Amino acid sequence: QGDTQPPTTPAGVTATAASAGQVNVGWNASTDNVGVAGYTVYRNGAAIATTGPTSTTYSDTTVAASTTYTYTVSAVDISDNASPASEVQVTTTADTQRPSTPARFRKVRQYYRYVTFAWSPATDNVKVVRYCIYRMGSGRAVACTTRTSIRIRTIRGAKYYVRAYDAAGLRS
């Protein structure tokens, strides 16, 4: 008969909010009568990662700011027996860092009353979710996009600028 004994439960599971967009999960190694094949990491009940037999850490970079998550870790042996899971909760930090200003904002094409602008991507400690184009002096967005270029209808002599926004609504 085959191996029917599951590995021991991963002990000492910790989850630390490293930033508004990253949680580091760690645990102590499990043991098994035949051999641990790896670990499955779950977030709020859904499997998000599988690690190797010697790995006892995982960094989750797909989290949202100011959100509580429950992480569980289960060991799996070479016969696919799964251990009971260890569980821990963590709340990510608030996102207070603005995205960087998009660089190299430029007009790349103009055709009659339409102009295409392009720029280099902005960076953020969590994630840039959109860019908005503003006409100087108006204070209101003319158009928004998730890309690093956009075509808009322009007004003769108008000047424009671009701002990056992150998921928390902070702007560059």
N, C-alpha and C positions, 0 to 999 in steps of 0.2 A: 504494500500500500504506500501511497505517496505521503508527502509532508502535509499535515493538516494543522500544525501548530502555528498560530500567527506570531509575528514579532512582538516584543514588548512595546507598550505605549511610549511614544516620544515624551520624555519628561522635560520640565523646565522651559516650556514654550514661552517665548517673549515676542512682543510686537512693539516696535518703537517707531513713532512718526518722525522720520528723518527730515521731512519738509512737508509743505502743503500737498505735494504730489508724490510722496514716496513713503512707504512703510517697509521697514526691515524686520523680517521674521526670523527667529532663531530657535533652536531646540537642541537637546542632548541626544546623542546617538542611541538608537534602539539596538537590541540584541535579538538573535533568532537562533534556533537550534541548527538550521541549515545555512542561512545567510540572508542578510537584508539586501534587497535589490534596489531599494530607493524609497523616497518619501513623496507623498502627494500632499500639496498645500491647497487648502480650500479657503475661499473668501465668501462669507455669508452663505455657506452651504454648497457653493459651486466650485469644482476643481479648477484651479487657475495655473497650476504648475506641477511638474514632476521633476524631482531632482535625482541625482545619482546616489549610490549607496554611502559615499563618504561625505556628501554635502549635508551640512546642518544649518544652512542659512538660505534665505531667499529674499530678494528685493522686489517689491511690488510697486511699479511705477505707473500704474493705471488707476490710481485712486483720486478722488476729488478732495478739495480742501474742506475743512470743518465738517467732516463726516465720520461717523462711528462705524467701524467694521469689526466683524468677528472672524478670526482666523482659526482654522483647525489644521493639525498636521497628523497624518497617519503613515506608519511604516508599512511597506509591502515586502514580502519575502520572494524568493525566486520561484515559489509555487503559487504566487498570486494570493497568498493569505494576507489579509490586511489587519493591522493592529487596531485596537480602539484608538480614537482620536483624542488628542489634547486640544484644549480650546483656550483662546485668549481674545480680549477685546482691546481696541485702540481707537482713539479719535485723532484724525489728522489735524494739523495746525491750520490756522486761518492763512489765506493767501494775502499778504500785505505788500508784496513786491510787484512793482509795475513792470510791464514788458519793456524791452529796450526800444529805442526809436528805430524804425526801419531806415536802413541806409540806402544810399544811391537812388533816391526818388527821382525819376526822370520821365520825360515824355519820349515815347518810343515811336509813335506814329500819330499823324493827324490827317484826317480826311474830312473835308468840309467842316461841319460843326462838331465832329466827333474826334476825341483824342484818346489814345491809349497810353496809360501810365504803367510803369513797372518799378519795382524796388526790391531790395534784398530782404530776406526774411528777418523778422525780429526774433529775439530770444526771450524766454521767460522761465522762472523757476518751476512753473507747473506746465503751462501750455498756452501758446497764442491760438486764439480761436477765430479771430477775424481781423480784417483791416478795413478802415473807413477812410474815404477821401472827403476832404473838406475844402470849400472855397474860402480863401482868405477874406476875413471880415464878416462872414455869415454866421459862423459858430455852429452850423448844423451840417450833418453829414449829407453829402450829395449822393453817395452810394457806398455799399459795403460788400466785401467779398471774403472768401476763405483763401483765395489764391494770392499770388504776389504780382498780379497785374489786373488791370480793369480798363474797360472802354466806357467812356461817359460822353454825354452831350455837353459841350462846353459853351461858355459865353465869351465873346471876343474880349481879349485883354485880361481875363480873369486869371488869378494865380491860385494854385492848389497845394495842399500838403496831405500827408497820410499819417494815420495813427494806428497803432496795434492795440488790440484788446485781448485780455486773458479771460478765462472762464469765470473769474470773480468780478468781472466788469471793470477791472483796473485798466487804464489806458496809458500809452506811452506819452 
